[in-house]
Amino acid sequence: MYVRIHVHSDDVILAACDEDILGMTFRGDGMKITVTESFYKGESLEREAFVERMKSVSVMNLVGNEVVRIASEEGYVSPGSIVEIGGVKHAQVVMM
């Protein structure tokens, strides 16, 4: 998976996507998401490193069935907050 960290004011934002969907656009149920290289492409990480990165951010933007599944298994995403756009899972997380 690709993971990129963005810093904006006081927020540290983690953008993560499955590698095989980078550059693709998904549409469904009146929604659209484009998985752009400029926002999502960063380090290529394995699960363990991704889990470590999630521990130190304030916001997460996750696209892809694999990254959303891992974030859910680790307790960061509840099933009710996952949306599916064109067959691909998407979740946004704000750490409180």
Phi and psi restraints in degrees (range 20) as a CNS / XPLOR table:
assign (resid 1 and name C) (resid 2 and name N)
       (resid 2 and name CA) (resid 2 and name C) 1.0 -96.8 20.0 2
assign (resid 2 and name N) (resid 2 and name CA)
       (resid 2 and name C) (resid 3 and name N) 1.0 138.1 20.0 2
assign (resid 2 and name C) (resid 3 and name N)
       (resid 3 and name CA) (resid 3 and name C) 1.0 -134.0 20.0 2
assign (resid 3 and name N) (resid 3 and name CA)
       (resid 3 and name C) (resid 4 and name N) 1.0 128.9 20.0 2
assign (resid 3 and name C) (resid 4 and name N)
       (resid 4 and name CA) (resid 4 and name C) 1.0 -131.0 20.0 2
assign (resid 4 and name N) (resid 4 and name CA)
       (resid 4 and name C) (resid 5 and name N) 1.0 137.1 20.0 2
assign (resid 4 and name C) (resid 5 and name N)
       (resid 5 and name CA) (resid 5 and name C) 1.0 -103.4 20.0 2
assign (resid 5 and name N) (resid 5 and name CA)
       (resid 5 and name C) (resid 6 and name N) 1.0 130.8 20.0 2
assign (resid 5 and name C) (resid 6 and name N)
       (resid 6 and name CA) (resid 6 and name C) 1.0 -118.7 20.0 2
assign (resid 6 and name N) (resid 6 and name CA)
       (resid 6 and name C) (resid 7 and name N) 1.0 138.8 20.0 2
assign (resid 6 and name C) (resid 7 and name N)
       (resid 7 and name CA) (resid 7 and name C) 1.0 -114.8 20.0 2
assign (resid 7 and name N) (resid 7 and name CA)
       (resid 7 and name C) (resid 8 and name N) 1.0 125.1 20.0 2
assign (resid 7 and name C) (resid 8 and name N)
       (resid 8 and name CA) (resid 8 and name C) 1.0 -136.7 20.0 2
assign (resid 8 and name N) (resid 8 and name CA)
       (resid 8 and name C) (resid 9 and name N) 1.0 112.0 20.0 2
assign (resid 8 and name C) (resid 9 and name N)
       (resid 9 and name CA) (resid 9 and name C) 1.0 54.1 20.0 2
assign (resid 9 and name N) (resid 9 and name CA)
       (resid 9 and name C) (resid 10 and name N) 1.0 -120.9 20.0 2
assign (resid 9 and name C) (resid 10 and name N)
       (resid 10 and name CA) (resid 10 and name C) 1.0 -92.8 20.0 2
assign (resid 10 and name N) (resid 10 and name CA)
       (resid 10 and name C) (resid 11 and name N) 1.0 -0.4 20.0 2
assign (resid 10 and name C) (resid 11 and name N)
       (resid 11 and name CA) (resid 11 and name C) 1.0 -97.1 20.0 2
assign (resid 11 and name N) (resid 11 and name CA)
       (resid 11 and name C) (resid 12 and name N) 1.0 138.9 20.0 2
assign (resid 11 and name C) (resid 12 and name N)
       (resid 12 and name CA) (resid 12 and name C) 1.0 -110.5 20.0 2
assign (resid 12 and name N) (resid 12 and name CA)
       (resid 12 and name C) (resid 13 and name N) 1.0 115.2 20.0 2
assign (resid 12 and name C) (resid 13 and name N)
       (resid 13 and name CA) (resid 13 and name C) 1.0 -107.7 20.0 2
assign (resid 13 and name N) (resid 13 and name CA)
       (resid 13 and name C) (resid 14 and name N) 1.0 127.7 20.0 2
assign (resid 13 and name C) (resid 14 and name N)
       (resid 14 and name CA) (resid 14 and name C) 1.0 -101.3 20.0 2
assign (resid 14 and name N) (resid 14 and name CA)
       (resid 14 and name C) (resid 15 and name N) 1.0 121.6 20.0 2
assign (resid 14 and name C) (resid 15 and name N)
       (resid 15 and name CA) (resid 15 and name C) 1.0 -109.0 20.0 2
assign (resid 15 and name N) (resid 15 and name CA)
       (resid 15 and name C) (resid 16 and name N) 1.0 125.4 20.0 2
assign (resid 15 and name C) (resid 16 and name N)
       (resid 16 and name CA) (resid 16 and name C) 1.0 -138.5 20.0 2
assign (resid 16 and name N) (resid 16 and name CA)
       (resid 16 and name C) (resid 17 and name N) 1.0 143.3 20.0 2
assign (resid 16 and name C) (resid 17 and name N)
       (resid 17 and name CA) (resid 17 and name C) 1.0 -147.0 20.0 2
assign (resid 17 and name N) (resid 17 and name CA)
       (resid 17 and name C) (resid 18 and name N) 1.0 157.1 20.0 2
assign (resid 17 and name C) (resid 18 and name N)
       (resid 18 and name CA) (resid 18 and name C) 1.0 -66.0 20.0 2
assign (resid 18 and name N) (resid 18 and name CA)
       (resid 18 and name C) (resid 19 and name N) 1.0 139.6 20.0 2
assign (resid 18 and name C) (resid 19 and name N)
       (resid 19 and name CA) (resid 19 and name C) 1.0 -60.6 20.0 2
assign (resid 19 and name N) (resid 19 and name CA)
       (resid 19 and name C) (resid 20 and name N) 1.0 -34.6 20.0 2
assign (resid 19 and name C) (resid 20 and name N)
       (resid 20 and name CA) (resid 20 and name C) 1.0 -75.6 20.0 2
assign (resid 20 and name N) (resid 20 and name CA)
       (resid 20 and name C) (resid 21 and name N) 1.0 -5.0 20.0 2
assign (resid 20 and name C) (resid 21 and name N)
       (resid 21 and name CA) (resid 21 and name C) 1.0 -110.4 20.0 2
assign (resid 21 and name N) (resid 21 and name CA)
       (resid 21 and name C) (resid 22 and name N) 1.0 0.9 20.0 2
assign (resid 21 and name C) (resid 22 and name N)
       (resid 22 and name CA) (resid 22 and name C) 1.0 -58.2 20.0 2
assign (resid 22 and name N) (resid 22 and name CA)
       (resid 22 and name C) (resid 23 and name N) 1.0 131.8 20.0 2
assign (resid 22 and name C) (resid 23 and name N)
       (resid 23 and name CA) (resid 23 and name C) 1.0 87.9 20.0 2
assign (resid 23 and name N) (resid 23 and name CA)
       (resid 23 and name C) (resid 24 and name N) 1.0 -3.0 20.0 2
assign (resid 23 and name C) (resid 24 and name N)
       (resid 24 and name CA) (resid 24 and name C) 1.0 -96.1 20.0 2
assign (resid 24 and name N) (resid 24 and name CA)
       (resid 24 and name C) (resid 25 and name N) 1.0 157.0 20.0 2
assign (resid 24 and name C) (resid 25 and name N)
       (resid 25 and name CA) (resid 25 and name C) 1.0 -117.6 20.0 2
assign (resid 25 and name N) (resid 25 and name CA)
       (resid 25 and name C) (resid 26 and name N) 1.0 136.8 20.0 2
assign (resid 25 and name C) (resid 26 and name N)
       (resid 26 and name CA) (resid 26 and name C) 1.0 -122.8 20.0 2
assign (resid 26 and name N) (resid 26 and name CA)
       (resid 26 and name C) (resid 27 and name N) 1.0 141.2 20.0 2
assign (resid 26 and name C) (resid 27 and name N)
       (resid 27 and name CA) (resid 27 and name C) 1.0 -134.4 20.0 2
assign (resid 27 and name N) (resid 27 and name CA)
       (resid 27 and name C) (resid 28 and name N) 1.0 145.7 20.0 2
assign (resid 27 and name C) (resid 28 and name N)
       (resid 28 and name CA) (resid 28 and name C) 1.0 172.0 20.0 2
assign (resid 28 and name N) (resid 28 and name CA)
       (resid 28 and name C) (resid 29 and name N) 1.0 144.7 20.0 2
assign (resid 28 and name C) (resid 29 and name N)
       (resid 29 and name CA) (resid 29 and name C) 1.0 52.2 20.0 2
assign (resid 29 and name N) (resid 29 and name CA)
       (resid 29 and name C) (resid 30 and name N) 1.0 39.6 20.0 2
assign (resid 29 and name C) (resid 30 and name N)
       (resid 30 and name CA) (resid 30 and name C) 1.0 76.8 20.0 2
assign (resid 30 and name N) (resid 30 and name CA)
       (resid 30 and name C) (resid 31 and name N) 1.0 7.9 20.0 2
assign (resid 30 and name C) (resid 31 and name N)
       (resid 31 and name CA) (resid 31 and name C) 1.0 -114.2 20.0 2
assign (resid 31 and name N) (resid 31 and name CA)
       (resid 31 and name C) (resid 32 and name N) 1.0 157.7 20.0 2
assign (resid 31 and name C) (resid 32 and name N)
       (resid 32 and name CA) (resid 32 and name C) 1.0 -147.3 20.0 2
assign (resid 32 and name N) (resid 32 and name CA)
       (resid 32 and name C) (resid 33 and name N) 1.0 138.6 20.0 2
assign (resid 32 and name C) (resid 33 and name N)
       (resid 33 and name CA) (resid 33 and name C) 1.0 -140.6 20.0 2
assign (resid 33 and name N) (resid 33 and name CA)
       (resid 33 and name C) (resid 34 and name N) 1.0 134.6 20.0 2
assign (resid 33 and name C) (resid 34 and name N)
       (resid 34 and name CA) (resid 34 and name C) 1.0 -112.5 20.0 2
assign (resid 34 and name N) (resid 34 and name CA)
       (resid 34 and name C) (resid 35 and name N) 1.0 126.6 20.0 2
assign (resid 34 and name C) (resid 35 and name N)
       (resid 35 and name CA) (resid 35 and name C) 1.0 -91.7 20.0 2
assign (resid 35 and name N) (resid 35 and name CA)
       (resid 35 and name C) (resid 36 and name N) 1.0 84.6 20.0 2
assign (resid 35 and name C) (resid 36 and name N)
       (resid 36 and name CA) (resid 36 and name C) 1.0 -81.4 20.0 2
assign (resid 36 and name N) (resid 36 and name CA)
       (resid 36 and name C) (resid 37 and name N) 1.0 145.4 20.0 2
assign (resid 36 and name C) (resid 37 and name N)
       (resid 37 and name CA) (resid 37 and name C) 1.0 -62.2 20.0 2
assign (resid 37 and name N) (resid 37 and name CA)
       (resid 37 and name C) (resid 38 and name N) 1.0 -38.7 20.0 2
assign (resid 37 and name C) (resid 38 and name N)
       (resid 38 and name CA) (resid 38 and name C) 1.0 -63.5 20.0 2
assign (resid 38 and name N) (resid 38 and name CA)
       (resid 38 and name C) (resid 39 and name N) 1.0 -26.1 20.0 2
assign (resid 38 and name C) (resid 39 and name N)
       (resid 39 and name CA) (resid 39 and name C) 1.0 -100.5 20.0 2
assign (resid 39 and name N) (resid 39 and name CA)
       (resid 39 and name C) (resid 40 and name N) 1.0 -39.8 20.0 2
assign (resid 39 and name C) (resid 40 and name N)
       (resid 40 and name CA) (resid 40 and name C) 1.0 -100.2 20.0 2
assign (resid 40 and name N) (resid 40 and name CA)
       (resid 40 and name C) (resid 41 and name N) 1.0 -29.5 20.0 2
assign (resid 40 and name C) (resid 41 and name N)
       (resid 41 and name CA) (resid 41 and name C) 1.0 -78.8 20.0 2
assign (resid 41 and name N) (resid 41 and name CA)
       (resid 41 and name C) (resid 42 and name N) 1.0 114.9 20.0 2
assign (resid 41 and name C) (resid 42 and name N)
       (resid 42 and name CA) (resid 42 and name C) 1.0 -139.8 20.0 2
assign (resid 42 and name N) (resid 42 and name CA)
       (resid 42 and name C) (resid 43 and name N) 1.0 -127.8 20.0 2
assign (resid 42 and name C) (resid 43 and name N)
       (resid 43 and name CA) (resid 43 and name C) 1.0 -73.8 20.0 2
assign (resid 43 and name N) (resid 43 and name CA)
       (resid 43 and name C) (resid 44 and name N) 1.0 144.3 20.0 2
assign (resid 43 and name C) (resid 44 and name N)
       (resid 44 and name CA) (resid 44 and name C) 1.0 -91.3 20.0 2
assign (resid 44 and name N) (resid 44 and name CA)
       (resid 44 and name C) (resid 45 and name N) 1.0 114.2 20.0 2
assign (resid 44 and name C) (resid 45 and name N)
       (resid 45 and name CA) (resid 45 and name C) 1.0 -121.4 20.0 2
assign (resid 45 and name N) (resid 45 and name CA)
       (resid 45 and name C) (resid 46 and name N) 1.0 155.4 20.0 2
assign (resid 45 and name C) (resid 46 and name N)
       (resid 46 and name CA) (resid 46 and name C) 1.0 -90.4 20.0 2
assign (resid 46 and name N) (resid 46 and name CA)
       (resid 46 and name C) (resid 47 and name N) 1.0 171.1 20.0 2
assign (resid 46 and name C) (resid 47 and name N)
       (resid 47 and name CA) (resid 47 and name C) 1.0 -51.5 20.0 2
assign (resid 47 and name N) (resid 47 and name CA)
       (resid 47 and name C) (resid 48 and name N) 1.0 -49.0 20.0 2
assign (resid 47 and name C) (resid 48 and name N)
       (resid 48 and name CA) (resid 48 and name C) 1.0 -59.6 20.0 2
assign (resid 48 and name N) (resid 48 and name CA)
       (resid 48 and name C) (resid 49 and name N) 1.0 -43.9 20.0 2
assign (resid 48 and name C) (resid 49 and name N)
       (resid 49 and name CA) (resid 49 and name C) 1.0 -69.1 20.0 2
assign (resid 49 and name N) (resid 49 and name CA)
       (resid 49 and name C) (resid 50 and name N) 1.0 -37.5 20.0 2
assign (resid 49 and name C) (resid 50 and name N)
       (resid 50 and name CA) (resid 50 and name C) 1.0 -61.2 20.0 2
assign (resid 50 and name N) (resid 50 and name CA)
       (resid 50 and name C) (resid 51 and name N) 1.0 -46.1 20.0 2
assign (resid 50 and name C) (resid 51 and name N)
       (resid 51 and name CA) (resid 51 and name C) 1.0 -59.9 20.0 2
assign (resid 51 and name N) (resid 51 and name CA)
       (resid 51 and name C) (resid 52 and name N) 1.0 -41.5 20.0 2
assign (resid 51 and name C) (resid 52 and name N)
       (resid 52 and name CA) (resid 52 and name C) 1.0 -63.0 20.0 2
assign (resid 52 and name N) (resid 52 and name CA)
       (resid 52 and name C) (resid 53 and name N) 1.0 -42.0 20.0 2
assign (resid 52 and name C) (resid 53 and name N)
       (resid 53 and name CA) (resid 53 and name C) 1.0 -62.4 20.0 2
assign (resid 53 and name N) (resid 53 and name CA)
       (resid 53 and name C) (resid 54 and name N) 1.0 -37.7 20.0 2
assign (resid 53 and name C) (resid 54 and name N)
       (resid 54 and name CA) (resid 54 and name C) 1.0 -63.0 20.0 2
assign (resid 54 and name N) (resid 54 and name CA)
       (resid 54 and name C) (resid 55 and name N) 1.0 -24.9 20.0 2
assign (resid 54 and name C) (resid 55 and name N)
       (resid 55 and name CA) (resid 55 and name C) 1.0 -72.0 20.0 2
assign (resid 55 and name N) (resid 55 and name CA)
       (resid 55 and name C) (resid 56 and name N) 1.0 -17.2 20.0 2
assign (resid 55 and name C) (resid 56 and name N)
       (resid 56 and name CA) (resid 56 and name C) 1.0 -119.7 20.0 2
assign (resid 56 and name N) (resid 56 and name CA)
       (resid 56 and name C) (resid 57 and name N) 1.0 24.4 20.0 2
assign (resid 56 and name C) (resid 57 and name N)
       (resid 57 and name CA) (resid 57 and name C) 1.0 -122.5 20.0 2
assign (resid 57 and name N) (resid 57 and name CA)
       (resid 57 and name C) (resid 58 and name N) 1.0 165.8 20.0 2
assign (resid 57 and name C) (resid 58 and name N)
       (resid 58 and name CA) (resid 58 and name C) 1.0 -105.4 20.0 2
assign (resid 58 and name N) (resid 58 and name CA)
       (resid 58 and name C) (resid 59 and name N) 1.0 -22.2 20.0 2
assign (resid 58 and name C) (resid 59 and name N)
       (resid 59 and name CA) (resid 59 and name C) 1.0 -140.1 20.0 2
assign (resid 59 and name N) (resid 59 and name CA)
       (resid 59 and name C) (resid 60 and name N) 1.0 143.1 20.0 2
assign (resid 59 and name C) (resid 60 and name N)
       (resid 60 and name CA) (resid 60 and name C) 1.0 -129.6 20.0 2
assign (resid 60 and name N) (resid 60 and name CA)
       (resid 60 and name C) (resid 61 and name N) 1.0 138.8 20.0 2
assign (resid 60 and name C) (resid 61 and name N)
       (resid 61 and name CA) (resid 61 and name C) 1.0 -123.0 20.0 2
assign (resid 61 and name N) (resid 61 and name CA)
       (resid 61 and name C) (resid 62 and name N) 1.0 111.4 20.0 2
assign (resid 61 and name C) (resid 62 and name N)
       (resid 62 and name CA) (resid 62 and name C) 1.0 -119.9 20.0 2
assign (resid 62 and name N) (resid 62 and name CA)
       (resid 62 and name C) (resid 63 and name N) 1.0 129.9 20.0 2
assign (resid 62 and name C) (resid 63 and name N)
       (resid 63 and name CA) (resid 63 and name C) 1.0 -134.1 20.0 2
assign (resid 63 and name N) (resid 63 and name CA)
       (resid 63 and name C) (resid 64 and name N) 1.0 127.9 20.0 2
assign (resid 63 and name C) (resid 64 and name N)
       (resid 64 and name CA) (resid 64 and name C) 1.0 125.8 20.0 2
assign (resid 64 and name N) (resid 64 and name CA)
       (resid 64 and name C) (resid 65 and name N) 1.0 142.1 20.0 2
assign (resid 64 and name C) (resid 65 and name N)
       (resid 65 and name CA) (resid 65 and name C) 1.0 -62.2 20.0 2
assign (resid 65 and name N) (resid 65 and name CA)
       (resid 65 and name C) (resid 66 and name N) 1.0 -36.8 20.0 2
assign (resid 65 and name C) (resid 66 and name N)
       (resid 66 and name CA) (resid 66 and name C) 1.0 -71.6 20.0 2
assign (resid 66 and name N) (resid 66 and name CA)
       (resid 66 and name C) (resid 67 and name N) 1.0 -50.7 20.0 2
assign (resid 66 and name C) (resid 67 and name N)
       (resid 67 and name CA) (resid 67 and name C) 1.0 -64.7 20.0 2
assign (resid 67 and name N) (resid 67 and name CA)
       (resid 67 and name C) (resid 68 and name N) 1.0 -38.1 20.0 2
assign (resid 67 and name C) (resid 68 and name N)
       (resid 68 and name CA) (resid 68 and name C) 1.0 -68.6 20.0 2
assign (resid 68 and name N) (resid 68 and name CA)
       (resid 68 and name C) (resid 69 and name N) 1.0 -38.8 20.0 2
assign (resid 68 and name C) (resid 69 and name N)
       (resid 69 and name CA) (resid 69 and name C) 1.0 -61.5 20.0 2
assign (resid 69 and name N) (resid 69 and name CA)
       (resid 69 and name C) (resid 70 and name N) 1.0 -45.6 20.0 2
assign (resid 69 and name C) (resid 70 and name N)
       (resid 70 and name CA) (resid 70 and name C) 1.0 -64.0 20.0 2
assign (resid 70 and name N) (resid 70 and name CA)
       (resid 70 and name C) (resid 71 and name N) 1.0 -45.9 20.0 2
assign (resid 70 and name C) (resid 71 and name N)
       (resid 71 and name CA) (resid 71 and name C) 1.0 -61.6 20.0 2
assign (resid 71 and name N) (resid 71 and name CA)
       (resid 71 and name C) (resid 72 and name N) 1.0 -36.0 20.0 2
assign (resid 71 and name C) (resid 72 and name N)
       (resid 72 and name CA) (resid 72 and name C) 1.0 -68.3 20.0 2
assign (resid 72 and name N) (resid 72 and name CA)
       (resid 72 and name C) (resid 73 and name N) 1.0 -45.6 20.0 2
assign (resid 72 and name C) (resid 73 and name N)
       (resid 73 and name CA) (resid 73 and name C) 1.0 -60.9 20.0 2
assign (resid 73 and name N) (resid 73 and name CA)
       (resid 73 and name C) (resid 74 and name N) 1.0 -32.0 20.0 2
assign (resid 73 and name C) (resid 74 and name N)
       (resid 74 and name CA) (resid 74 and name C) 1.0 -85.2 20.0 2
assign (resid 74 and name N) (resid 74 and name CA)
       (resid 74 and name C) (resid 75 and name N) 1.0 -1.5 20.0 2
assign (resid 74 and name C) (resid 75 and name N)
       (resid 75 and name CA) (resid 75 and name C) 1.0 89.2 20.0 2
assign (resid 75 and name N) (resid 75 and name CA)
       (resid 75 and name C) (resid 76 and name N) 1.0 9.9 20.0 2
assign (resid 75 and name C) (resid 76 and name N)
       (resid 76 and name CA) (resid 76 and name C) 1.0 -88.2 20.0 2
assign (resid 76 and name N) (resid 76 and name CA)
       (resid 76 and name C) (resid 77 and name N) 1.0 -23.2 20.0 2
assign (resid 76 and name C) (resid 77 and name N)
       (resid 77 and name CA) (resid 77 and name C) 1.0 -127.5 20.0 2
assign (resid 77 and name N) (resid 77 and name CA)
       (resid 77 and name C) (resid 78 and name N) 1.0 126.7 20.0 2
assign (resid 77 and name C) (resid 78 and name N)
       (resid 78 and name CA) (resid 78 and name C) 1.0 -88.9 20.0 2
assign (resid 78 and name N) (resid 78 and name CA)
       (resid 78 and name C) (resid 79 and name N) 1.0 147.9 20.0 2
assign (resid 78 and name C) (resid 79 and name N)
       (resid 79 and name CA) (resid 79 and name C) 1.0 -54.4 20.0 2
assign (resid 79 and name N) (resid 79 and name CA)
       (resid 79 and name C) (resid 80 and name N) 1.0 -33.1 20.0 2
assign (resid 79 and name C) (resid 80 and name N)
       (resid 80 and name CA) (resid 80 and name C) 1.0 -71.1 20.0 2
assign (resid 80 and name N) (resid 80 and name CA)
       (resid 80 and name C) (resid 81 and name N) 1.0 -14.3 20.0 2
assign (resid 80 and name C) (resid 81 and name N)
       (resid 81 and name CA) (resid 81 and name C) 1.0 -99.9 20.0 2
assign (resid 81 and name N) (resid 81 and name CA)
       (resid 81 and name C) (resid 82 and name N) 1.0 5.3 20.0 2
assign (resid 81 and name C) (resid 82 and name N)
       (resid 82 and name CA) (resid 82 and name C) 1.0 -92.8 20.0 2
assign (resid 82 and name N) (resid 82 and name CA)
       (resid 82 and name C) (resid 83 and name N) 1.0 129.9 20.0 2
assign (resid 82 and name C) (resid 83 and name N)
       (resid 83 and name CA) (resid 83 and name C) 1.0 -111.9 20.0 2
assign (resid 83 and name N) (resid 83 and name CA)
       (resid 83 and name C) (resid 84 and name N) 1.0 154.2 20.0 2
assign (resid 83 and name C) (resid 84 and name N)
       (resid 84 and name CA) (resid 84 and name C) 1.0 -116.8 20.0 2
assign (resid 84 and name N) (resid 84 and name CA)
       (resid 84 and name C) (resid 85 and name N) 1.0 125.5 20.0 2
assign (resid 84 and name C) (resid 85 and name N)
       (resid 85 and name CA) (resid 85 and name C) 1.0 -120.6 20.0 2
assign (resid 85 and name N) (resid 85 and name CA)
       (resid 85 and name C) (resid 86 and name N) 1.0 112.4 20.0 2
assign (resid 85 and name C) (resid 86 and name N)
       (resid 86 and name CA) (resid 86 and name C) 1.0 58.0 20.0 2
assign (resid 86 and name N) (resid 86 and name CA)
       (resid 86 and name C) (resid 87 and name N) 1.0 33.5 20.0 2
assign (resid 86 and name C) (resid 87 and name N)
       (resid 87 and name CA) (resid 87 and name C) 1.0 88.0 20.0 2
assign (resid 87 and name N) (resid 87 and name CA)
       (resid 87 and name C) (resid 88 and name N) 1.0 2.1 20.0 2
assign (resid 87 and name C) (resid 88 and name N)
       (resid 88 and name CA) (resid 88 and name C) 1.0 -117.4 20.0 2
assign (resid 88 and name N) (resid 88 and name CA)
       (resid 88 and name C) (resid 89 and name N) 1.0 133.8 20.0 2
assign (resid 88 and name C) (resid 89 and name N)
       (resid 89 and name CA) (resid 89 and name C) 1.0 -78.0 20.0 2
assign (resid 89 and name N) (resid 89 and name CA)
       (resid 89 and name C) (resid 90 and name N) 1.0 145.0 20.0 2
assign (resid 89 and name C) (resid 90 and name N)
       (resid 90 and name CA) (resid 90 and name C) 1.0 -141.1 20.0 2
assign (resid 90 and name N) (resid 90 and name CA)
       (resid 90 and name C) (resid 91 and name N) 1.0 139.3 20.0 2
assign (resid 90 and name C) (resid 91 and name N)
       (resid 91 and name CA) (resid 91 and name C) 1.0 -146.7 20.0 2
assign (resid 91 and name N) (resid 91 and name CA)
       (resid 91 and name C) (resid 92 and name N) 1.0 145.9 20.0 2
assign (resid 91 and name C) (resid 92 and name N)
       (resid 92 and name CA) (resid 92 and name C) 1.0 -120.7 20.0 2
assign (resid 92 and name N) (resid 92 and name CA)
       (resid 92 and name C) (resid 93 and name N) 1.0 138.5 20.0 2
assign (resid 92 and name C) (resid 93 and name N)
       (resid 93 and name CA) (resid 93 and name C) 1.0 -129.6 20.0 2
assign (resid 93 and name N) (resid 93 and name CA)
       (resid 93 and name C) (resid 94 and name N) 1.0 133.1 20.0 2
assign (resid 93 and name C) (resid 94 and name N)
       (resid 94 and name CA) (resid 94 and name C) 1.0 -118.6 20.0 2
assign (resid 94 and name N) (resid 94 and name CA)
       (resid 94 and name C) (resid 95 and name N) 1.0 120.9 20.0 2
assign (resid 94 and name C) (resid 95 and name N)
       (resid 95 and name CA) (resid 95 and name C) 1.0 -81.1 20.0 2
assign (resid 95 and name N) (resid 95 and name CA)
       (resid 95 and name C) (resid 96 and name N) 1.0 131.0 20.0 2
